[in-house]
Amino acid sequence: MTTVTISAEERRREVRRKAEMMGVDEAYISLLVDSFYARVREQPLLGPIFDKAIGDDWDAHLARMKTFWASVALNAGSYSGKPVPAHKRHSEIQPWHFSIWLALFRATLEETAPSPAVVPYFMERAERIAESLKLALFGVPGLGETRS
């Protein structure tokens, strides 16, 4: 068995090529982020949490999220934020909020995706991100409990 090692730059180009074949580029990511957060702001449970956290800084938040999703979807390597500490500051966030977030994200993808393959491509990543944030914020249910 031969193992082929590719450089980070080669990997980045390959991820970008595959994404672009599905129609995912910076322009689509911008549309996705703008459309998704418009829904979030209108959602009765999530909207107030986001508005409290972001206030009048929506332009900066949307720009940061576009950079984040470009790094996630295109392996752009341009995002350098720290999402866990940013989310830990907001005690209003509950584990079940992530289900609403994911449902809104899926609905936005289904309406905006340039090809059918884009929905599972983004959802796989969004679900991993949501799970990672839930674990960071709330820990592992039952961990540390003793059984009788």
N, C-alpha and C positions, 0 to 999 in steps of 0.2 A: 504494500500500500504506500503510495507516494503522497506526501503532504505538500501542498503548495501554499506558500506564505505570500500574502499580498500586503502591500503597504497600506497605511491608513488613508492615504490620498487615493490609492486605487480602489479601496473599499468605498470611500466617499463618492467617487465617480460612478461606481457600479450601482450604489443605492439611488443616486440621483437619476441615472439612466433608466432604471426600472420604474421609479416614481413618475418620471416624465412620460414614459410609455403609457402610463395609466391616465395621464393628464394632470398630474400633480406637479405644480411649480409654485413659485412665490406668489404669482397672481391668484392662483386658486386658493392658496393658504390664506391670503389676505381676505378673499371673499368668504371663506369658511369661518375665519375668526370673527369678522365683522357680523356675519349672519348669526353665528352661534351666540355671541355675547348680546346681540339685540334680543334674542329669545331669553337668555338668562335674565336680563334686566326686566323683562316683562313677566317672568315666572313669579307667582306670588310668594313662594317659600324661599327661593334662591335670590331673587332680585334684591330684597332688603339687605341680605347678608353681604352681597357684592357691593351694593351702593354704600353701605357703612364702611366696608373695607377700602374701597377705591375712592369714594367721594367724588371730587371734581377732576380726578386724575385719569379719566377714562382713556384719553388719547395715548398717554404713556403706557397704560396697562395694555391696551390693544397692540401697541407697537411691540411691547415685551412678549405678548402671547404669540404674535406673528413670528418673532425671532425664535421663541421656544418651539413652535410647531414646525418651523423650517428645520431646526436642528433635529427634531424627532423624525419627521417624514422624509427629509432630504439628506440627513446626516451632515447638515451644514456646519455644525461645530461652532455656531455663532452665539449660542445662548450660554450665559454664565451666571444665571440667577441661582437662588437657593429656595426652591419651592417649599420645603418642609418648614423652615423657620417662618416663612411668610404666612403659611397656613396655620401654624401653631399659635399665632398671635390672636386668632379669632375663635373664641370659646363658643360662639354660636354654631359652629360647624358640627354636625352630627353625622355618624356613619351612614345613615339612610339618605342624606343629601346627595351622596355620590351616585345613587341609583337614578335620581332625578337628573343630575348632571349628565350621566351617560345616556339617558333616554333623549334628552334635548340634543346632545351631540349627535346621536344616531339619526334623529329626525332631520337635523340640519344637513348631515352628510347625504341622506337619501334624497333631499331636495336639491342639493348643489353639486353632487359628485359628477365629474365629467365622464366617468365610466363606472360600470358596476363594481369593478375590482377595488375602487377607492374606498368603499364603505368598510369592507373587512380589513383593509390595509390600515386605516385610521383607527377603527374600533379595537383591533388587537392592541394597538399602542395605548389608546385611551383607557382601556380596561386595566392594563398593566400599571399605568400611571395612577389611576384611581385606587387600585389595590395597594400600591406602594404608599400612597399618601394615607390611606386608612390605617395601614399597619404602623406608620410613623406617628400618626396622631392618636390612635386608640389602642395600639398594641395588638397582641394576639389573644382573641377571646379564650378564656379558660387557662391561659398560661399562668402558672403559679398557684392554681387551685389544687387542693389535695382531694383525692377521692377516698371515700370510706369503704 
